[in-house]
C-alpha cells in the first residue's frame, strides 16, 4: 500500500510512501522507465504535495464586480487585505531496488507556487457605455476617495516554478516581487523663498514607494531512516532497515519532508523633488531616488 499525508496542520506537511521489495510486491513495479534508474529491478512512484503558510492574519478579499450587471452605468468596489506568505511544492517519490532502497524526490514541473500578500488595496471604479444621438460614449476611471486615501498599499505577487529549488536548480532561489503606489508624503510651497517672481510658483515634494521581495529555496529533503538527506536537485539517498531489523520485509514506510528557507527583503524608496508652476502648468523634477532597507529576514520552513 501507499499512504501519505499532505497537510497535517497549516505549518507542517508530511508525506508517507511505501517502498516494496522485488520479492514482496513485484506486480507493483511501475512500467514507466523514465523515472527509474537504469539497472533497477523494481521501482515504485507516488506523487506527493506539500503546503506551507505563514500568516499574520486571515486574508480578506471582497469584490462586488461590475454592478448592476448589464447596466449602461456600472460601479465596482473592492477591498483586499493581506498578511501571508504561501509556498506549495509538488514532487514524485521514486523508490528503486536492488541492492538497497534508493529514494529520489524529483519535482513535478509547474507545481511550485510562491505567493506573497501584505498590505491593503482599495478598488472604487465607475464606467459607462451609452449612446447619445447615435454617438457611442465609453469611459472607465477611478472614483475619488475622501481624504486622498492611497488606493494601493498592497504588496502581492504569485510566482509559479518547478520544485524543489535544491542546489543545482536554476533559478535558485525563486522570487516574487511587488511594489505599492507612489505616495506623496508632503509638499511644501517655497515660492517666496526660491522663486520670488510674480506668476511663477514652486516648492519641494517628498514621495515614497514600498517594495517587497519574497524568496524561497529548499535546503534539503529529509527522508526517514535514510543515511543522509537529499541535498541536490534530483539526487538520491538510501534508506536503511528499521532499527534492529536485518532486512526490509514486504514493505517499509518512511517520511519525506522538505526543509527550505523563506526570505524577505523590504525597501522603502524616498524620492525628493522640486516643482515649478508657470501659467497654470506644473513641472516636476525628481532630485534623487534613495532606497532605505527596512527588512532583510530569512527563516527556516519545515513542511
N, C-alpha and C positions, 0 to 999 in steps of 0.2 A: 504494500500500500504506500501511497504518498500523501503526506499531511503537511500543511503549512499554515501559519497564522500571519496575516498581512497587516493587522492593526490591533495590537494588544491594548494600547491606550495611546492618546494623542502624541506623546513624545517618545514612544518606543514602538517599533515594528519589528517582528521576528518571523523568520521563515523556517519551516521544518521540512527536510527532504528525506526520502527513503533511498538507501543505497543497497542494491541487491548483488549477490554473488552469482557467477555464471551458472553454478550448480543449482542454486536455490530457485531462481526465477528466470530461467533462460528465455521464457516466452515473452518477457517484458523488454527485451533488447530493442532499442529504438532503431528502426530501419534507415533513418536519415544519417548518412555518414558524414555530413558537413559539420556536425557538432561533436563528432567522436574522434579522439586522437588516432592516428594511424597505428595499426598493430593491436588495438584493444580488442579483446574477445567480446566483452559486453559493455553496454553503455546505456545509461538512463538519463532522461532530461525532464525537468519540471520548471515551469515558469513561476517566478516569484516577484512580488511587488512590495515596495517599501514606501512609507509616507512619514514625513516629519513636519511638524508645525510649531513655530514659536509665535505666541500671541500675547500681546498686552491686554487685548480685549477682543470680543467678537466683532468682526467687520459688519458695517451697516451699509446696505445697498438699497436705495429707494429711487425708482424712476417711473414717472407716470406714463412715459411715452408721449406721442403727439395726441392731444385731445382737444376737442371732440373728434372722434375718428371720422374722416371723410369731409369735415367742415372746411370751408374756404379759408377760415382764420383759425389757427391752432396754436396752442401753447404747450410747453414741455417743462416740467420741473423735476429735479433730481438732487439727491444728496448721497454722497459716498464718503464713508468714514472708515479708515483702515488703520490697523496696528498689528500686522502679522507678516511673517515670512513662511513660505511653504516650499518643501523640496519633495519631489516624487522621483523614484527610481524603479526601473523595471529590468529584470535580468532573467537568465535561464541557468539553473544549476545543472551542470553536466557532470555525472559521476561515471567513471570508466574503470575497468579492471581487465586482466590482472596486471602486475602481480599484487599490488595493493589497491586500495580505493583512492583513485586520483579524482580530485574535485576542482572544477573550474566554474567561475560565475561570470560569463560574458554578459554584457548589457544588451538589451533589446533596443535596436535603433529607434529613436524618436519617442521613447517612453520616459525620458528625463524631463522634469519641469522645475524651474526655479521662479518663484513669484514673490515680489516684494509689494507691500501695500501699507503705506504710512501717510497720515495727514488727512485732509478733507478736500472735497471738490463739490462745488455748487453749480447746478445747471438750471438756468432760467432763460428760456428762449421763446421767441414768437416767430411765426411765419404765416404768410398769406399767399394765396394763389387765386386771383379774381380777374374777371374780365369786365371792362367798362367801355361801352360804346365800341365793342368789337376789338378792343386792345387788351391784351393779357398782361397782367402785372404780377410778378413773383418776387418775393423777398424773404430773407431769413436773417435774424440777428438776435443779439442778447437783450434781455430785459434789464434795465439798470437796477442795481441793488442799492438799498439805502446805506448811507454812510461810507460808500466806497469800499465795501467788504470785498476782499480778494476772492475770485472765483475758484482758482486752482492752487491750493497749497497741498496738493496730494502728490506723493512720490510713489508711483505704481508702475510696475512693468512685469511682464511674464516672458520667460525665455524657455524654449524647448531645446533639448540637447540629447546626445547619445550617452547613456550611462556607461561606466560608472565614474569616469573622470579620475581614475587612478593614475599614478605616474606612468608615463608612456602615452597617455591620451592627449590629443590635440583638438581644441584648445584646452588648457588647464591653467587656472580654474575657469569655470563658466561664470558669466556676469550678467546681471540685469541692472539697468540704469534708468533714472528719470530725473527731471528737474521740475520745479514749480514755475508758476507765472512770475514775471518780474513784479516786484512790489516797490512802490515809491515810499521810502522811509520818511523823508521830509523834503521840503522845498522852501528855500529862503530867498526872498526878493532883495537883491542888493543893488537896485537901480541907482540910488543916490551915492552909494559907496564906490561903485566901479564904473558906472556909465552915467555921468551927470549931464546927459544930453536930452533935451526935450523930445518926446516922441519915441525914444528908444528905452527899452527896459531890459532887465536881465537879472540873473541870480544863480544860486548854487542848488544842485539837487544831489540826493543820495538814493540810489536804488539798490535792491538786494534780490538775489535768487538763491534758492537752496537746491543742492544736488545730492543724490544718494546712489551709491553703487553697492549692490549686494552680490557676493561671490560664493561659490561652493566648489569644493573638491573633496573627493574621497581619499582618505589616507590609507585605509586598509579594509579588507573584508575578513572578519573573524569567522572561522569555521570550527564548530565544536569538535574536540578531540583531534584536531589537526596538529601536525608537527610545527606549523607556523602559519600565521595569517597570510592572506594574499596581498602582496604589496605592489604588484604591477598589473596593468590592464591585460586581461585575458590570460594571466599566468595561473598555473595550477598549484595546488597544495595536496598533501597526502594525509588521509585520515587514519588514525590508529584504532585498534580494537578497544572495547570498553576496558577500564581498569580491571586487572585480574583475569581477563579473558585471553585465550590463546588464538582466537580467530573471530570472524565476524558473524558466523552462523548464517541463517537465512536472510536476515535483514539487519540494518542499523539505522537508527535515527540520529540526526545531528542538527545543529542550528547554524544558520547563516546570518551574519549581522554586519552590515556596512557601518563604518565609522568614518565620519568626514569632518570638515571644517567649514563653518559658515563665517563669512567675513562681511564687515560693513565699513564703508568709507563715506563719511558725510562732509560736505563742504558748503559753506555759505560764501557766495561771491558778492563783494561790495563794489558798486560802480558809481564813484563820484563823478559829477559832471557840471557843466555850465549851460545856461540857456540865454538866448537873446531874442527879444521880441521887437520887430520892426514893422510898422504899418500893418499891424494885425497878423503878421506871420511870425511863427516861432521856429527858432533853430536850436537844436540840442547838440551838445558836444560831450561825449564821454571822455573823461580825463584818464581813467585807469580802470583796470579790472583786477581787483585784489581778492584772491582766494584765501579763505580762512578755514583750515581744517577744524571740524568740530567733533568728529568721531572717526576712530580707527580701531576697530574691535574685531577679534576672532574668538570663536567659541567652538568646542567640540560638539559634534552632533552624533548621537548614537540612535540608530533607527530601531 
